[in-house]
Amino acid sequence: MLALMLGLAACSSAPPPRMAAPEPAPLVLDPDAACLQELAALGVSFQPVASFGDPDQGCGVANAVKVSATGVPWNRPGVLSCQMARTLARYQAEVLQPAAESHFHQPIKRILHAGTYDCRVRRNASTATAAALGGSRGGRLSEHSKGMAIDLMGVELADGTIVSVKKDWRGGGEKTSFLKDVARRSCNTFNVVLTPNYDKFHQDHLHLDIGPHTLCGY
């Protein structure tokens, strides 16, 4: 009897079993917010734009931003996806500025572009022919229609010199060398690069995009 009572007392004084600590909830980052934070860290001047789209035409931009400068000012603001704006900021720092310093021994003070977001199909010979004949202008949507592209017309250097794709791509000299160098290196950053060598629709700009297709049309 005494042994039984001692056993019961021992049981009653035993500490309660320890409960396992709950697993911490996984940290979920909002990719849109992270991209916007990175733009700010890269020195991009931008304003967030509410995501928009046209279901009938398939155009629209998710996590859109209106950019006025990627470290240096643009000739005019442009609407892009945050992802494309981030790519351009890195491209300017890693490709354009080093090329300018190498060829001209001075930095770029302004980016000159012909357009960013534009709800339209790609401009090529087939769509142009169809339009000329009064037919449908249907075709694959341009990456401009998704905020994933920019048409780079040229740059303005610190001393005011303008380097123009339209005037200098085939002109020879240091400006031509700079543009060809930039075009080659663009293929390491963007999925599609189209230059005046590609077709008549790109005689005055470099088309740069981060869409799903791959083409270095240098």
Phi and psi in degrees as GROMACS dihedral restraints (atoms count N, CA, C in turn):
[ dihedral_restraints ]
;  ai    aj    ak    al  type     phi  dphi    fc
    3     4     5     6     1   -63.0    20    10
    4     5     6     7     1   -41.7    20    10
    6     7     8     9     1   -61.9    20    10
    7     8     9    10     1   -39.2    20    10
    9    10    11    12     1   -64.1    20    10
   10    11    12    13     1   -42.4    20    10
   12    13    14    15     1   -65.3    20    10
   13    14    15    16     1   -40.1    20    10
   15    16    17    18     1   -64.4    20    10
   16    17    18    19     1   -38.2    20    10
   18    19    20    21     1   -64.9    20    10
   19    20    21    22     1   -40.8    20    10
   21    22    23    24     1   -66.2    20    10
   22    23    24    25     1   -38.3    20    10
   24    25    26    27     1   -64.3    20    10
   25    26    27    28     1   -39.6    20    10
   27    28    29    30     1   -64.3    20    10
   28    29    30    31     1   -39.7    20    10
   30    31    32    33     1   -65.0    20    10
   31    32    33    34     1   -41.7    20    10
   33    34    35    36     1   -70.3    20    10
   34    35    36    37     1   -24.3    20    10
   36    37    38    39     1   -91.0    20    10
   37    38    39    40     1    -6.5    20    10
   39    40    41    42     1   -66.5    20    10
   40    41    42    43     1   140.9    20    10
   42    43    44    45     1   -65.9    20    10
   43    44    45    46     1   149.1    20    10
   45    46    47    48     1   -64.9    20    10
   46    47    48    49     1   150.5    20    10
   48    49    50    51     1   -60.2    20    10
   49    50    51    52     1   142.7    20    10
   51    52    53    54     1   -78.8    20    10
   52    53    54    55     1   132.3    20    10
   54    55    56    57     1   -85.2    20    10
   55    56    57    58     1   137.2    20    10
   57    58    59    60     1   -64.9    20    10
   58    59    60    61     1   138.7    20    10
   60    61    62    63     1   -65.9    20    10
   61    62    63    64     1   137.4    20    10
   63    64    65    66     1   -65.2    20    10
   64    65    66    67     1   145.7    20    10
   66    67    68    69     1   -64.5    20    10
   67    68    69    70     1   134.1    20    10
   69    70    71    72     1   -63.5    20    10
   70    71    72    73     1   142.9    20    10
   72    73    74    75     1   -66.1    20    10
   73    74    75    76     1   137.6    20    10
   75    76    77    78     1   -61.5    20    10
   76    77    78    79     1   142.8    20    10
   78    79    80    81     1   -79.9    20    10
   79    80    81    82     1   118.2    20    10
   81    82    83    84     1  -108.3    20    10
   82    83    84    85     1   117.8    20    10
   84    85    86    87     1   -95.8    20    10
   85    86    87    88     1   138.4    20    10
   87    88    89    90     1   -77.9    20    10
   88    89    90    91     1   110.5    20    10
   90    91    92    93     1   -60.7    20    10
   91    92    93    94     1   -31.6    20    10
   93    94    95    96     1   -65.8    20    10
   94    95    96    97     1   -47.6    20    10
   96    97    98    99     1   -63.5    20    10
   97    98    99   100     1   -39.7    20    10
   99   100   101   102     1   -62.3    20    10
  100   101   102   103     1   -39.8    20    10
  102   103   104   105     1   -65.3    20    10
  103   104   105   106     1   -42.9    20    10
  105   106   107   108     1   -62.9    20    10
  106   107   108   109     1   -39.4    20    10
  108   109   110   111     1   -64.1    20    10
  109   110   111   112     1   -37.9    20    10
  111   112   113   114     1   -68.5    20    10
  112   113   114   115     1   -37.1    20    10
  114   115   116   117     1   -58.1    20    10
  115   116   117   118     1   -45.7    20    10
  117   118   119   120     1   -61.5    20    10
  118   119   120   121     1   -41.8    20    10
  120   121   122   123     1   -65.4    20    10
  121   122   123   124     1   -29.6    20    10
  123   124   125   126     1   -83.1    20    10
  124   125   126   127     1    -1.2    20    10
  126   127   128   129     1    81.2    20    10
  127   128   129   130     1    22.3    20    10
  129   130   131   132     1   -80.4    20    10
  130   131   132   133     1   133.1    20    10
  132   133   134   135     1   -92.2    20    10
  133   134   135   136     1   115.3    20    10
  135   136   137   138     1  -152.3    20    10
  136   137   138   139     1   164.0    20    10
  138   139   140   141     1  -127.7    20    10
  139   140   141   142     1   128.1    20    10
  141   142   143   144     1   -62.3    20    10
  142   143   144   145     1   143.6    20    10
  144   145   146   147     1  -123.8    20    10
  145   146   147   148     1   136.6    20    10
  147   148   149   150     1   -57.9    20    10
  148   149   150   151     1   135.2    20    10
  150   151   152   153     1   -55.4    20    10
  151   152   153   154     1   141.9    20    10
  153   154   155   156     1  -143.9    20    10
  154   155   156   157     1   162.5    20    10
  156   157   158   159     1  -169.5    20    10
  157   158   159   160     1   161.4    20    10
  159   160   161   162     1  -122.8    20    10
  160   161   162   163     1    99.3    20    10
  162   163   164   165     1   -57.1    20    10
  163   164   165   166     1   -32.1    20    10
  165   166   167   168     1   -70.4    20    10
  166   167   168   169     1   -37.4    20    10
  168   169   170   171     1   -99.7    20    10
  169   170   171   172     1   -16.0    20    10
  171   172   173   174     1    83.6    20    10
  172   173   174   175     1     7.1    20    10
  174   175   176   177     1   -89.0    20    10
  175   176   177   178     1   158.9    20    10
  177   178   179   180     1   150.4    20    10
  178   179   180   181     1   163.0    20    10
  180   181   182   183     1  -133.7    20    10
  181   182   183   184     1   126.8    20    10
  183   184   185   186     1   -93.5    20    10
  184   185   186   187     1   141.1    20    10
  186   187   188   189     1    53.3    20    10
  187   188   189   190     1    54.2    20    10
  189   190   191   192     1   -79.9    20    10
  190   191   192   193     1   150.8    20    10
  192   193   194   195     1  -137.4    20    10
  193   194   195   196     1   147.9    20    10
  195   196   197   198     1  -103.1    20    10
  196   197   198   199     1   112.0    20    10
  198   199   200   201     1  -101.2    20    10
  199   200   201   202     1   133.9    20    10
  201   202   203   204     1  -114.9    20    10
  202   203   204   205     1   -14.6    20    10
  204   205   206   207     1  -162.4    20    10
  205   206   207   208     1   141.4    20    10
  207   208   209   210     1  -117.5    20    10
  208   209   210   211     1    66.6    20    10
  210   211   212   213     1    92.9    20    10
  211   212   213   214     1   -44.1    20    10
  213   214   215   216     1  -124.0    20    10
  214   215   216   217     1   154.5    20    10
  216   217   218   219     1   -65.6    20    10
  217   218   219   220     1   154.7    20    10
  219   220   221   222     1   -97.8    20    10
  220   221   222   223     1   159.5    20    10
  222   223   224   225     1   -66.8    20    10
  223   224   225   226     1   -23.9    20    10
  225   226   227   228     1  -160.2    20    10
  226   227   228   229     1   152.4    20    10
  228   229   230   231     1   -65.2    20    10
  229   230   231   232     1   157.9    20    10
  231   232   233   234     1  -145.5    20    10
  232   233   234   235     1   145.9    20    10
  234   235   236   237     1   -95.0    20    10
  235   236   237   238     1   129.1    20    10
  237   238   239   240     1  -141.3    20    10
  238   239   240   241     1   166.5    20    10
  240   241   242   243     1   -70.9    20    10
  241   242   243   244     1   152.8    20    10
  243   244   245   246     1   -59.0    20    10
  244   245   246   247     1   -37.9    20    10
  246   247   248   249     1   -60.1    20    10
  247   248   249   250     1   -43.4    20    10
  249   250   251   252     1   -69.0    20    10
  250   251   252   253     1   -39.5    20    10
  252   253   254   255     1   -61.4    20    10
  253   254   255   256     1   -40.8    20    10
  255   256   257   258     1   -64.0    20    10
  256   257   258   259     1   -42.0    20    10
  258   259   260   261     1   -62.4    20    10
  259   260   261   262     1   -41.6    20    10
  261   262   263   264     1   -66.1    20    10
  262   263   264   265     1   -38.1    20    10
  264   265   266   267     1   -62.1    20    10
  265   266   267   268     1   -42.8    20    10
  267   268   269   270     1   -68.9    20    10
  268   269   270   271     1   -38.4    20    10
  270   271   272   273     1   -61.7    20    10
  271   272   273   274     1   -42.8    20    10
  273   274   275   276     1   -61.8    20    10
  274   275   276   277     1   -44.6    20    10
  276   277   278   279     1   -72.4    20    10
  277   278   279   280     1   -34.6    20    10
  279   280   281   282     1   -99.2    20    10
  280   281   282   283     1   -19.6    20    10
  282   283   284   285     1  -121.3    20    10
  283   284   285   286     1   -59.6    20    10
  285   286   287   288     1   -63.9    20    10
  286   287   288   289     1   -52.2    20    10
  288   289   290   291     1   -64.1    20    10
  289   290   291   292     1   -46.7    20    10
  291   292   293   294     1   -59.7    20    10
  292   293   294   295     1   -37.2    20    10
  294   295   296   297     1   -66.0    20    10
  295   296   297   298     1   -40.4    20    10
  297   298   299   300     1   -64.1    20    10
  298   299   300   301     1   -42.8    20    10
  300   301   302   303     1   -64.1    20    10
  301   302   303   304     1   -38.6    20    10
  303   304   305   306     1   -69.2    20    10
  304   305   306   307     1   -42.8    20    10
  306   307   308   309     1   -88.1    20    10
  307   308   309   310     1   -32.8    20    10
  309   310   311   312     1  -121.3    20    10
  310   311   312   313     1    -5.9    20    10
  312   313   314   315     1    57.8    20    10
  313   314   315   316     1    37.0    20    10
  315   316   317   318     1  -160.2    20    10
  316   317   318   319     1   157.7    20    10
  318   319   320   321     1   -85.0    20    10
  319   320   321   322     1   170.4    20    10
  321   322   323   324     1   -86.8    20    10
  322   323   324   325     1   136.5    20    10
  324   325   326   327     1  -110.8    20    10
  325   326   327   328     1   -10.6    20    10
  327   328   329   330     1  -155.8    20    10
  328   329   330   331     1   137.8    20    10
  330   331   332   333     1   -96.1    20    10
  331   332   333   334     1   131.9    20    10
  333   334   335   336     1  -110.3    20    10
  334   335   336   337     1   116.9    20    10
  336   337   338   339     1  -130.1    20    10
  337   338   339   340     1   159.1    20    10
  339   340   341   342     1  -102.9    20    10
  340   341   342   343     1    -8.4    20    10
  342   343   344   345     1   162.4    20    10
  343   344   345   346     1   154.2    20    10
  345   346   347   348     1  -122.8    20    10
  346   347   348   349     1  -102.8    20    10
  348   349   350   351     1   -66.0    20    10
  349   350   351   352     1   133.2    20    10
  351   352   353   354     1  -160.1    20    10
  352   353   354   355     1   120.1    20    10
  354   355   356   357     1   -78.6    20    10
  355   356   357   358     1    95.4    20    10
  357   358   359   360     1  -160.1    20    10
  358   359   360   361     1   167.6    20    10
  360   361   362   363     1   -85.6    20    10
  361   362   363   364     1   170.9    20    10
  363   364   365   366     1   -63.6    20    10
  364   365   366   367     1   145.6    20    10
  366   367   368   369     1   -94.6    20    10
  367   368   369   370     1   114.1    20    10
  369   370   371   372     1  -152.1    20    10
  370   371   372   373     1  -176.5    20    10
  372   373   374   375     1   -62.2    20    10
  373   374   375   376     1   -40.1    20    10
  375   376   377   378     1   -68.4    20    10
  376   377   378   379     1   -42.6    20    10
  378   379   380   381     1   -69.9    20    10
  379   380   381   382     1   -34.7    20    10
  381   382   383   384     1   -67.1    20    10
  382   383   384   385     1   -40.6    20    10
  384   385   386   387     1   -65.3    20    10
  385   386   387   388     1   -42.8    20    10
  387   388   389   390     1   -61.7    20    10
  388   389   390   391     1   -41.6    20    10
  390   391   392   393     1   -66.1    20    10
  391   392   393   394     1   -40.4    20    10
  393   394   395   396     1   -64.7    20    10
  394   395   396   397     1   -31.2    20    10
  396   397   398   399     1   -88.2    20    10
  397   398   399   400     1     3.0    20    10
  399   400   401   402     1    80.1    20    10
  400   401   402   403     1    12.6    20    10
  402   403   404   405     1   -92.2    20    10
  403   404   405   406     1  -165.9    20    10
  405   406   407   408     1   -70.0    20    10
  406   407   408   409     1   144.2    20    10
  408   409   410   411     1  -101.1    20    10
  409   410   411   412     1    24.2    20    10
  411   412   413   414     1   -64.7    20    10
  412   413   414   415     1   159.8    20    10
  414   415   416   417     1   160.9    20    10
  415   416   417   418     1  -178.8    20    10
  417   418   419   420     1   -66.5    20    10
  418   419   420   421     1   135.3    20    10
  420   421   422   423     1   -62.4    20    10
  421   422   423   424     1   140.6    20    10
  423   424   425   426     1   -69.1    20    10
  424   425   426   427     1   152.5    20    10
  426   427   428   429     1   -67.2    20    10
  427   428   429   430     1   -15.0    20    10
  429   430   431   432     1   -61.3    20    10
  430   431   432   433     1   -32.6    20    10
  432   433   434   435     1   -71.3    20    10
  433   434   435   436     1    -7.8    20    10
  435   436   437   438     1  -117.7    20    10
  436   437   438   439     1     6.9    20    10
  438   439   440   441     1    71.6    20    10
  439   440   441   442     1    23.2    20    10
  441   442   443   444     1  -107.8    20    10
  442   443   444   445     1    13.8    20    10
  444   445   446   447     1  -144.9    20    10
  445   446   447   448     1   157.8    20    10
  447   448   449   450     1  -143.4    20    10
  448   449   450   451     1   148.0    20    10
  450   451   452   453     1  -107.0    20    10
  451   452   453   454     1   107.7    20    10
  453   454   455   456     1   -87.6    20    10
  454   455   456   457     1   115.3    20    10
  456   457   458   459     1   -87.4    20    10
  457   458   459   460     1   -28.1    20    10
  459   460   461   462     1   160.7    20    10
  460   461   462   463     1  -165.0    20    10
  462   463   464   465     1  -141.2    20    10
  463   464   465   466     1   157.5    20    10
  465   466   467   468     1  -111.8    20    10
  466   467   468   469     1   127.9    20    10
  468   469   470   471     1   -84.2    20    10
  469   470   471   472     1   170.8    20    10
  471   472   473   474     1   -58.3    20    10
  472   473   474   475     1   -33.3    20    10
  474   475   476   477     1   -88.3    20    10
  475   476   477   478     1     7.6    20    10
  477   478   479   480     1    94.4    20    10
  478   479   480   481     1    -5.7    20    10
  480   481   482   483     1   -64.7    20    10
  481   482   483   484     1   133.9    20    10
  483   484   485   486     1  -101.0    20    10
  484   485   486   487     1   128.9    20    10
  486   487   488   489     1  -108.6    20    10
  487   488   489   490     1   115.6    20    10
  489   490   491   492     1  -115.5    20    10
  490   491   492   493     1   129.9    20    10
  492   493   494   495     1   -60.4    20    10
  493   494   495   496     1   -43.3    20    10
  495   496   497   498     1   -62.1    20    10
  496   497   498   499     1   -43.8    20    10
  498   499   500   501     1   -90.5    20    10
  499   500   501   502     1   -28.0    20    10
  501   502   503   504     1  -114.0    20    10
  502   503   504   505     1    -4.5    20    10
  504   505   506   507     1   -60.0    20    10
  505   506   507   508     1   -40.0    20    10
  507   508   509   510     1  -114.6    20    10
  508   509   510   511     1    13.1    20    10
  510   511   512   513     1   -79.5    20    10
  511   512   513   514     1   -15.3    20    10
  513   514   515   516     1    81.0    20    10
  514   515   516   517     1   170.6    20    10
  516   517   518   519     1    85.6    20    10
  517   518   519   520     1  -170.4    20    10
  519   520   521   522     1   -68.1    20    10
  520   521   522   523     1   -33.3    20    10
  522   523   524   525     1   -64.4    20    10
  523   524   525   526     1   -43.5    20    10
  525   526   527   528     1   -63.6    20    10
  526   527   528   529     1   -42.5    20    10
  528   529   530   531     1   -61.0    20    10
  529   530   531   532     1   -41.2    20    10
  531   532   533   534     1   -61.9    20    10
  532   533   534   535     1   -48.5    20    10
  534   535   536   537     1   -62.9    20    10
  535   536   537   538     1   -41.5    20    10
  537   538   539   540     1   -67.1    20    10
  538   539   540   541     1   -38.6    20    10
  540   541   542   543     1   -62.7    20    10
  541   542   543   544     1   -47.4    20    10
  543   544   545   546     1   -61.5    20    10
  544   545   546   547     1   -43.4    20    10
  546   547   548   549     1   -61.8    20    10
  547   548   549   550     1   -43.8    20    10
  549   550   551   552     1   -60.5    20    10
  550   551   552   553     1   -47.1    20    10
  552   553   554   555     1   -72.6    20    10
  553   554   555   556     1   -21.4    20    10
  555   556   557   558     1   -63.0    20    10
  556   557   558   559     1   -30.6    20    10
  558   559   560   561     1   -66.5    20    10
  559   560   561   562     1   -15.5    20    10
  561   562   563   564     1   -85.5    20    10
  562   563   564   565     1   -12.7    20    10
  564   565   566   567     1  -108.5    20    10
  565   566   567   568     1   -41.9    20    10
  567   568   569   570     1  -106.0    20    10
  568   569   570   571     1   156.3    20    10
  570   571   572   573     1   -77.9    20    10
  571   572   573   574     1   -35.0    20    10
  573   574   575   576     1  -127.6    20    10
  574   575   576   577     1   129.7    20    10
  576   577   578   579     1  -130.1    20    10
  577   578   579   580     1   120.0    20    10
  579   580   581   582     1  -120.3    20    10
  580   581   582   583     1   132.7    20    10
  582   583   584   585     1  -123.7    20    10
  583   584   585   586     1   178.5    20    10
  585   586   587   588     1   -58.5    20    10
  586   587   588   589     1   -19.6    20    10
  588   589   590   591     1   -72.8    20    10
  589   590   591   592     1   -16.3    20    10
  591   592   593   594     1   -80.1    20    10
  592   593   594   595     1   -55.2    20    10
  594   595   596   597     1  -162.7    20    10
  595   596   597   598     1   177.5    20    10
  597   598   599   600     1   -70.1    20    10
  598   599   600   601     1   -15.6    20    10
  600   601   602   603     1   -82.9    20    10
  601   602   603   604     1    -2.3    20    10
  603   604   605   606     1  -127.1    20    10
  604   605   606   607     1    37.1    20    10
  606   607   608   609     1   -78.1    20    10
  607   608   609   610     1   -16.3    20    10
  609   610   611   612     1  -121.8    20    10
  610   611   612   613     1    11.6    20    10
  612   613   614   615     1  -161.0    20    10
  613   614   615   616     1   166.1    20    10
  615   616   617   618     1  -103.9    20    10
  616   617   618   619     1   120.5    20    10
  618   619   620   621     1   -86.4    20    10
  619   620   621   622     1   124.9    20    10
  621   622   623   624     1  -125.9    20    10
  622   623   624   625     1   126.0    20    10
  624   625   626   627     1  -145.6    20    10
  625   626   627   628     1   161.1    20    10
  627   628   629   630     1  -117.1    20    10
  628   629   630   631     1    33.0    20    10
  630   631   632   633     1   -71.6    20    10
  631   632   633   634     1  -175.2    20    10
  633   634   635   636     1   -76.8    20    10
  634   635   636   637     1   -13.8    20    10
  636   637   638   639     1   -93.0    20    10
  637   638   639   640     1   161.1    20    10
  639   640   641   642     1  -127.9    20    10
  640   641   642   643     1   124.6    20    10
  642   643   644   645     1  -161.2    20    10
  643   644   645   646     1   121.3    20    10
  645   646   647   648     1  -102.7    20    10
  646   647   648   649     1    88.3    20    10
  648   649   650   651     1   -86.2    20    10
  649   650   651   652     1    45.8    20    10
